[in-house]
Structure formats: C-alpha cells, structure tokens
Amino acid sequence: EFGLPIPDCVRIVGRIVNLSTEDSKLRPDTVGILNTSEDSGATSTFRLKLNLSEVPFFSLFEGEVIVAEGF
C-alpha cells in the first residue's frame, strides 16, 4: 500500500489525507499524501505518510493538492 522504499529523491503530487482511522482531526503525525497515477493505461494508487518532524512551519488542509519531495 505504501509502495517500495526508493533510495533516491522523489517528487510526488497528491492530495493531503488523514491516515488516522481513530481521530478525524489532521495532526502532524497522521498527515499523508494520496497519489493516483496512470502509467501505460494502468492506474496505481499510493498512500504515503509524510514526516513533518523537521519542517519548521507548515499549513496543510485535508484534500489540498501538494507537491512533496523527499527520500
């Protein structure tokens, strides 16, 4: 569901989602990104947890489309 680990820097576009099934409020430790891509006619969906622990300031809203870059 989270895809395979990739050692190179990757840029991904997707919507902000809440990965918590217990809390409806979006918190830094439950922020994820949902990406749906189409390669060669096949649709793939990936959910990735975002690590925001080293980001000094951020403002995210559930459903917002962002570009994330990291390892």
Secondary structure as UniProt FT lines:
FT   STRAND          10..18
FT   HELIX           28..30
FT   STRAND          31..39
FT   TURN            40..41
FT   STRAND          42..49
FT   TURN            53..54
FT   TURN            62..63
FT   STRAND          65..70
//
